[in-house]
Amino acid sequence: MVITEYIAVQTRGHTDVIDITPDCRELIRRSGLNSGIITVFNPGSTGGISTIEYEPNLIKDLRDSLEVVSPSDKVYEHSKTWHDDNGSAHIRSTLMGPSLSVPFCDGELTLGTWQQIIFCDFDTRPRERRLVAQLIGE
């Protein structure tokens, strides 16, 4: 069986890191599926989905590391095309990736003890995001 749902996320932008694990758990619970895979996808080019130990200091470390790899104050060639300021958001999104798949068994995500699913909004402004969650299972 395939079930498609959506997760609404209000973000602050600027590498806002949001724990969407509870949303994913709720979708699995509501689906009635026992075992399968949940895939969460961001239909946009300035956000990413991954896993992390969701604690304030590691979130800060993630933000600091992304700032080294793709500085937000750099002038990107992208701005010549669209005359905007979010080139770093596109680079960060590309590096993190737009989706994540996680198996679930007995109605529970198979995440590690300290592992959560996160959505990162790298854009330079607050946004309302609508993530696509697709569950495949039985």
C-alpha positions in Angstrom: 0.0 0.0 0.0 1.2 3.5 -0.8 0.0 6.5 1.3 0.9 10.1 0.5 0.7 12.7 3.3 2.1 16.2 3.9 3.9 17.8 6.8 3.4 21.6 7.2 6.4 23.4 8.6 6.7 27.1 9.5 10.3 28.1 9.4 12.5 31.2 10.3 14.9 30.6 7.4 18.7 31.1 7.9 19.5 27.4 8.5 16.5 26.9 10.8 16.7 23.2 11.9 13.3 21.6 12.8 12.8 18.2 14.3 10.1 16.5 12.2 10.4 13.1 13.9 7.1 13.5 15.8 5.3 14.3 12.6 6.7 11.2 10.9 5.7 9.0 13.8 2.2 10.4 13.8 1.9 9.7 10.0 3.0 6.1 10.6 0.5 5.7 13.5 -2.4 7.2 11.4 -1.5 5.1 8.4 -2.2 1.8 10.2 0.8 0.3 8.4 2.9 -2.1 10.5 6.1 -2.3 8.4 7.5 -0.3 5.5 9.4 2.8 4.6 8.6 6.5 5.1 10.2 8.9 2.6 10.1 12.6 3.4 10.8 14.9 0.5 11.2 18.7 0.3 9.8 20.0 -3.0 12.1 23.1 -3.0 15.7 23.9 -3.7 16.6 25.8 -0.5 15.9 23.1 2.1 17.2 19.8 3.1 16.3 16.7 5.1 18.6 14.5 7.2 19.1 13.0 10.6 21.0 14.3 13.6 21.1 14.1 17.4 18.8 17.0 17.9 20.4 19.0 20.8 21.2 22.7 20.8 25.0 22.5 20.7 25.0 20.0 17.9 22.5 22.2 16.0 24.9 25.1 16.5 27.8 22.9 15.3 25.8 22.0 12.2 25.1 25.7 11.4 28.7 26.7 12.0 30.0 23.9 9.7 27.6 24.8 6.9 28.7 28.4 7.3 32.3 27.3 6.6 31.3 25.2 3.6 28.9 27.7 2.1 29.2 31.2 3.7 25.9 33.1 3.8 27.7 36.5 3.3 29.5 35.4 0.1 28.2 36.8 -3.2 27.2 33.8 -5.3 27.0 33.7 -9.1 23.4 32.6 -8.6 22.5 36.2 -7.7 23.4 37.3 -11.2 20.6 35.1 -12.6 17.8 35.9 -10.1 19.2 39.0 -8.3 18.5 37.4 -4.9 20.6 36.6 -1.9 20.1 32.9 -1.4 23.0 31.3 -3.3 24.3 29.7 -0.1 20.8 28.2 0.6 20.9 26.4 -2.8 24.4 25.0 -2.2 23.5 23.8 1.4 20.3 22.2 0.1 22.3 20.4 -2.7 24.9 19.1 -0.1 22.3 17.9 2.4 19.8 16.5 -0.1 16.0 16.9 -0.5 14.8 13.6 1.0 15.3 10.8 3.4 13.9 7.3 3.7 13.6 5.5 7.0 12.3 2.0 7.5 9.7 1.3 10.2 8.8 -2.0 11.9 6.0 -2.8 14.2 4.7 0.7 13.6 8.0 2.3 14.9 10.7 4.2 13.1 14.0 2.3 13.1 16.0 5.4 14.2 19.0 5.1 16.6 18.6 6.1 20.2 19.7 9.7 19.7 18.7 10.1 16.1 15.9 12.4 14.9 14.7 13.4 11.4 15.3 17.0 10.7 14.2 19.5 8.0 16.6 22.4 7.5 15.4 25.6 5.9 18.4 27.4 4.4 16.5 30.2 2.6 17.1 33.8 3.7 13.5 34.4 4.9 10.8 32.7 6.9 8.7 30.3 4.9 5.7 28.0 5.1 7.0 24.6 3.8 4.9 21.7 2.7 6.9 18.5 2.9 5.7 15.4 1.0 5.7 12.2 3.1 5.1 8.9 1.3 4.6 5.7 3.2 5.0 2.3 1.5 4.2 -0.8 3.5 1.8 -3.3 4.8 
